Amino acid sequence: MTVFQAPEGYIALDDSNKLFKKILQEGTGELANRSGSTVKVHYTGSLFDNGDVFDSSVDRGTPFEFKLGKGQVIKGWDVGIASMRIGEKADLLILSEYGYGAQGSPPKIPGGATLLFNVELLDIDLSTAELSIQEKIAKAKELKGKGNELFKKQEFSEAAKVYQQAENTLSNTWGAEPEEGSQIKDLKVSLYSNIAAASLKIKDAKQAQIYSKKTIEIEENHEKANFRLYQALTMLGKFEEAIELLETKKEILKGIDVDQEILRVRKQKAQAIANEKKVYSKMFA
């Protein structure tokens, strides 16, 4: 696959190589990096291949406003504008994956079109903004602490709810710096694992299964998450899945006798089958 080569002076804004920016005038005001903040811009959009202008707020004489990070505009705008300061003028070069995709926006924008936007960031209204990433991390840590206190008091249902509030706080954290990303990852692992633990306590095996898997998606060999997934599968009567997990993850499940657990699950399966046969025999007696 041919990698797009942006013209001189353009820099990639992320690792996708689908969005590039060339600063024409440095901004001196607030940075537009708060999701949910309302930004006001002037722009002229054209097709990169032939220069045909398809839209211009400048020509209309009316700035365009939208909320960042809410999917109200194409991804190239959500990411590109978030890199600008008030007063900055820049060209945003947006490949179709960050623009209108293979379908385009007929009749003016054909499918697969690369777009060029000349943009000026006029103003930012932070009153509509979400918490900053650092504020979200701090809030999630605070809620995690409250959840832990509830768990210690054996208020497991409430603890699970508070952990989920903390999880929701960490949504929409695109644009995080590497150190922030690491903190978010660690928090999510801890929160997902804790939700699974609390769910098992209240016999909500389905939720325990979901959050154990979410933990493992991030940290494959997380011992407690794998053990909690095994417990949830057993509780749900998914005995063969439970046995397969035990056999696959035997090396990391240091805290249990895996062979004994496998025997126990096989006995549970046999008992479940026997109970099912009894029910059917009574139904048709």
Secondary structure, 3 states (H helix, E strand, C coil): CCCCCCCCCCEECCCCCCEEEEEEECCCCCECCCCCCEEEEEEEEEECCCCCEEEEHHHHCCCEEEECCCCCCCHHHHHHHCCCECCCEEEEEECHHHCCCCCCECCCECCCCCEEEEEEEEEEEHHHCCCCHHHHHHHHHHHHHHHHHHHHCCCHHHHHHHHHHHHHHCCCCCCCCHHHHHHHHHHHHHHHHHHHHHHHHCCCHHHHHHHHHHHHHHCCCCHHHHHHHHHHHHHCCCHHHHHHHHHHCCCCCCCCCHHHHHHHHHHHHHHHHHHHHHHHHHHCC
